[in-house]
Amino acid sequence: MRLTPQYLETTIDDFQLTLFSVEYPTKFITIEHRDVLGALMNLGLKREKFGDIFISDDVVQIVVATEIADYVEMNVQTIGKATVRLNRIPLSEHIKPKDDWEEGKATVSSMRLDVVIAQMYKLSRTKVSPLIEKGLVKVNWKTVDRPDFIIADGDYISVRQFGRAKVIGIEGITKKDKYRIRYGRKR
């Protein structure tokens, strides 16, 4: 997906982003996403001014707008209970988030949204239908309020309070015309 017209050639520097690596005593303390988010919000910054917070094992990285990078670097000295130091690193060195999907297989009578969600989340269709009608379900990041919406191969499904899932593949049709699907749920 492009954010700029095709005739414009963009580079990573055009986006005015700065990547920080957080240095802290990893032997004694663990830092969680909410700790980092809290430290940044405590500075009085708007949420639009900083981006992804990457956490993998003992590595913590933060993306912020370049215009506030100096301010963040000077004022973030603690995150949670840890004393920290922020180091600027090139954007090319950011850690890639892992897609941890817990895979499962199911047989569904149709590819209707309510049927697929009921099978993936181990709920009854009577509990799923109100969730869909209240607008708590998104398919490919768009709210869907119709239980009869047809799900396709590769669709992402997000149910508020239950998490995100993905239809990895439709593996075939059984003798009784049911669909064998393979799906993944975020851990």
Sequence and secondary structure as in RCSB ss.txt:
>XXXX:A:sequence
MRLTPQYLETTIDDFQLTLFSVEYPTKFITIEHRDVLGALMNLGLKREKFGDIFISDDVVQIVVATEIADYVEMN
VQTIGKATVRLNRIPLSEHIKPKDDWEEGKATVSSMRLDVVIAQMYKLSRTKVSPLIEKGLVKVNWKTVDRPDFI
IADGDYISVRQFGRAKVIGIEGITKKDKYRIRYGRKR
>XXXX:A:secstr
  SS TTS   GGGG EEEEEEE  TTT    HHHHHHHHHHTT  GGGEEEEEEETTEEEEEEEGGGHHHHHHH
  EETTEE EEEEE GGG       EEEEEEEES  BHHHHHHHHTT  HHHHHHHHHTT EEETTEE   TT B
  TT EEEETTTEEEEEEEEEEE TTS EEEEEEEE 
